Amino acid sequence: MNLIYLSPHFPPNYVNFTTRLKSMGVQVLGIAADSYDSLPADLKWGLTEYHRVEDMNNYAQVLQAGMYFKGRYGTIDRIESHTEYWLPVEAALREDLQVWGKNCHQTEQMTRKSAMKATFQQLGIETARGRTIEDLRSAEEFCMQVGYPIIIKPDIGVGAANTWRVNNPAELARLFEAHELRGYFMEEFVDGAICTFDGLTDGEGNIVYHNGLTYNENIMEIVLADSDLCFYTARQMADDLVEAGMRTVKAFDVREKFFHLEFFRRHRDQKLLGLEVNIRAPGVNTIDMWNYADDVDFYSEWARIVSGGKFQAQCSRRNHVAHVGRKDNAAYLHSHDEVVAQLGQHLLHFERLSPIFQKVLGDVSYLIRAANLKELLPLMQFAHQRTSYSS
């Protein structure tokens, strides 16, 4: 079996996908812009061959690499990246190399926010009111209908980049003066908390594992306020969240894939509203958090599914696992050494993250585990206590 993996070195923990695939007998063919010498040793071990391109955003170069692999190794069976940014490239390669999986049209329906909203509504799942932007006048008309504040974000985009909360007509006018917003998506502000339905499907589209994440604050607010993010996995999940999540996964015909579905839990009535669909692994370190929650290797479980096997893990979500992020530009009440000492036996791992994740996840990530929230929540609060921001 031959699998092309786009950017197999990033984020660093995703190297585990390549090594597990090799252990299952899969030939992994890597494409990225980094030099081969810069790749970690375990990734080199897992790759059958690596093709460096000058620019991963130059599709012609990526396609040329894919054609080379097809010419040398024969049929390409799968193309993967586990990363939202590369989903359109995956799809284009599948079409050009005639590989099983989602094509360009299907992928666009999974990455365009306006299309996600339409699918939620077809499923009978309520959403915030929204529309794509044509011009300032159409935006003003929408705001008159739903009221301020509103959220404006790219119709196709990753994370909270280029996302704004607009509180009044003057802010809306200034935003249009500063940015070209035609084609962006705007929706009414929802006073609620984000909850997620995440998991993995097998080759027939059956959900073989699901979990969820609870955040201390909505991601957009984290970015706008440059505050600290923490989130933790579930042990029990609300019935309406599981039901809505399962129907959404089925509607998008997710196969051999991780998924990360976002919903709002509206504060005033606890109503569940559909927000976004992400057909990729949830977050940078969430797979590791799942592993720690049940002492399972989800990298191997996915590799086994892709190579034609069955999901084998026994999962009961017996622990909560949390990511706690801290930022270099903040002054904290407790030093790193004090945090490590306080976390004690609950601390699983800490590491510095790539700067690309700093605005949301932080510069340093601590993963901690506890069987109940009474133990977990005070530890997260201890790590996040600030004195002030540094310049």
N, C-alpha and C positions, 0 to 999 in steps of 0.2 A: 504494500500500500504506500502511495506517495502523497505527502501533504506539504503544500507550500505554506510557510508561516511568515507573515509580514511583521517586520520589526520584532523578532523573537527575543531580543535582549531587554525590552522595556515594556512595563516596569520590571525591575530586577527579579521580583518573585515569580514573574511569568516564565522565566527560564525553566521552571519546574514542569511546565506543560511539555516542553521539548524533550526533557530527559525522560519523562514518563511515557511519552509516545515512543521513543526509541526502545524503552523496556518492553513495550507491547509489540515490537517488531515493525513499527512504522518508519519509513524513510522520511525524515524531516528536512525540507529544502528551504533555507532561510533567505529572505531578501530584506536588506536594510541599507542605510547610508553610512553606517559606522565601519571602520576598518576591521578586518578579521582579527588582527592582533589585539584590538581593544576588547574583544568579546571575552566574557568570563570562561574559565576552563571547563566548567560543567556544561555550558552551552555548546562549546566546541565539540565536546564529547557526544552530545545529543544530536548534533546536526550531521546529516549525511553529506551535505554540501551547502556552501554559503555563497551568495552572489551579491556583491556590493554594487550599489548604484550611486550616482552622484547626488541625486535628488529624489526622495521618495514621493514628492508631490508632482514629479514629472511622470505622468502615466506611461508615456512611450517607453521610458527606461524600465519601469517596473514590468510592463508587458514583455519587453525584450528578454528580461531575466526569466519570466515565466515560460516563454517560448523555448528558451535554452533548456530549462529543466524538462519540459515536455519532450523535446527532441532527444535528450540524453536518457531520461528515465522512463519514457513512455507515458501512459495515461496518468493524469493528475487526478487523484480521488477526492481531495478536499483542499480548501483554501481557508485559512484562519488567521485572526490577529487578536481576538478577544478585546479589541479596542474600538470604541465608538468612532474615533477619527478615521480609521481605515475601513469602515464598513462599506462605503461606496467603492473603494478600490477593490476590496474583496469581490463585490458583486460584478464589477466590470471585468475582472480577471476570469470569473466563472463563465461569463458569457463568451469571452474571447477564446478561452481554453477549453470550453465545453465541459465544465465541472459541475457536479451535483451541488445544489444549494440555492439560496436566494439570489434572484437576478436583480438587475438595476431597478426595475419598476417596483418589485416587492420591497427592496431595501429602502427606496424612497418613501414608501408608505410607512415604514418603521422608523424613519428618521425625521420626517417632516411633522412638526408639531400640529399643524392644521389637520393633517391626515390622521394623526393619533386621536385628536379630539373627535373627529368624525366617527372613528371606529368605536370609541367609548360610547358615544351617543347611540350608535346602531345597536350596541349591546344593552342599552337601557341604563348605562352608568352615567349619572349626572356629572357634568363638568362645569367649570367656570365659563361664563360667556366670553367668546373671543372671535377675532377675525384677523385676516392679513391686512396690512396697511397699503393703501393706494396713494394717499397724499395727506397733507395736514388736515384738509377739510374732512375727509372720511374719518380720520382719527378723532377729530373734535366731535363729530356726530356720534361716534361710538361712545366717547366719554360722557356725552350728554345722556345717553341711554342707560349706562351702567353706573355712572358716577365715579369720582376719584376716591382713592388712588387707583391707578392701573399699572400693569406690568407690561413692558415692551422688551421683546427678546427676538433673536433670529429664529425664523421658521425652521431652519436646519442649523443646529449648533450644538456644541459640546459644553456641558457644565453651565456655569453662570456667567460665562464671558459675554460681554456686550449686552448685558441685561440691566434694565433700569426700572426703578419705581418712580412713577410720575404722580405728583400730589395735587397739581392744579393746572389751569390752562397756561399760565406763564411758563411753568417748567416744560410743558409739552411744546410750546412754541420755541423755546431755547434749544430743546433737544433736536427739533427738526432743523434748526439753523446750523447746528454743529455736526449733524450726521445725516447720511443718506439712508432713510428708513423704509423706502419702498420695498415691499416684499417681507418686511419684518412681521412678527406676529404680536398682537396685543390682546390682553385679556383682563378681565376684572380682577381686582385684588381679593383674595380669599383669606379671611382671618381664621387660620387653622394651622394645624401641625402636619408636617409631612410624615407619612408612614409608607413603608415599602413592602412589596411582595416579590421576593427574590428566589431563585432556585436554578434547577438544571433539568433538562428534558432528555429523554432517550431518542433513539433513531426513529421511533414511531410517534413521537410527540407527546409521550406520557411524562408527566411531571414526576421525577423520581426523588426529588428533594425540594423542600421549600422552607424558607425562613423569612425574617423581616428585620428591618432596621428602624430604630427609634433615634431621633436626632435631638440634641439639646436646643437647636435653633434651625430655622430654615436656611438652606444653603445661600440663597440670595442675600439674606440679612448678614450672614457670616462674611460674605465678600464685601458688601457695602460698608459694614462697620469695622472690618478687619478684626473681628473677634475670634474666639477660639471654638473649634468644632470638636464635639465628641458624639459618638453614636455607638449603639450596642445592639447585639443580636437578640432575637426573641427566644423565649422558652415556650410561651403560649401565644396564639395569634387569634385575633377577632374573627368570628365566623364570616362576617360580611366582607372583610378584607380577603380572606382565603377564597371565598366564592367569586368575588369580582376578579381577583387575580387569576384564578383558574380559567374563567371564561375568556379573559383577555389573551392569555397564552394560547388557548385553543384557537381563538379568532385569528391570531397572527401565524398560526401553524408553525410554532417554534420546534425545531428538531435538532438534536445533538448540540444544543446551545444552552449557555447560561442566559438568564434574563434578570432584569432589574426594573420593576414597575413601580412608579411613584403615584401616590394618592394623597389628597388632602383629607384630614379629619377636621371638618369645620367645627369651630368652637361653640357656636351658638346652639347647634342642634346635634352635634356629633355625627352628622351626615358624611358619608364617604363620597369624595369626588375624584374622578380620574384626572391625572395630571400629565404624566409622560410614560412612554414605553421605550425601554432600552434593551435591545436584544444583544447583550454582551455581558461579560462578567461584571458584577456590581462593585465598583470602587477598586482602589488600588490594592488594599490589603484585606478585603472582605473574604476572599477564599481562604486565606490563612485563619481568619476569625472563625469561619465554619469548621476548619480542621481542628482548631483548639476547642471549640464548643463540644465536640463529640469524639475527639482523638481519631479523626478520619483523614484520609488523604484524597481530597476532592480533585487534585490534579490527576491522580491515577484513575479515579472514577470516570472523569471525562475522557481521558485517553482510552480507557477500556471501551467506553461506549462508541467512540469514533472508530475504533479498530474492529468493531463488530461484536463486542461482548456485552454483558449485562451489568447494570449497576449492582454492586455487591455490598455496599456499606450498610451497617445497621445504625440508624440515626434516631436519637430521641430528644435532641436539643437539651441536653442535661445541664448545660452551663450557659450563662450570659458571657459574651466576650465583647469588650469595648475597645474602640480606638479613641485615644485621647491625644489631641494635637496641641503643640505649643509653638509659638512663633518667636523668631529671633528679635523682632522689633518691639516686643512687649517686655515689660518688667514684671516679673512674677514674685509673689511673696516668698515662694519656696524655691530653692535651687534644684538643679537636676539631681544632685546627690541626695537631697532631702526627699525629693519625690520618689526616687528609687527605694530609699529606705522605708518610706511610708507605704508604698505599694507592696513591699515585702513579697510573700509567696504568691500574691495575686499577679505579679508582673510576669508576663510571658516573654516579652521581647520589646526592645526599643531600637530605633534606628533614625538616622537622618534621611529625609525624603528629598527627592529631586526638587529643585526650585520651581518646576512647572506646577507642582501641587501646593505651593506655599500658601496661596491666597485662600484656599479652602481647607486643606488637610493640616496645614502647618509645616514648619521646618523639621520638627521632631515628632515622631509617632511612638506612643506607648500602647502596647496591647496588654490588656488586663482581663482576668477571668474571675468570676464568682458565681456561685450557684443561685444567689438571690440578689435583688436590687438593693436591699438594705445594706449589704456589704459593698456593692459596686458603686452606687451613686456618690457616697461621701469621698471615695478615692478619686473619682473624676473631679469633684469640686475642689479637693485639696490641690491637685495638679494645676487647676485653672485659676486659682486665686491670684489676682494681679494687684500690684501697688499702683502702677501708672504705665502709660506708654512712653517708650524712649523714642528719641528723634532719629 
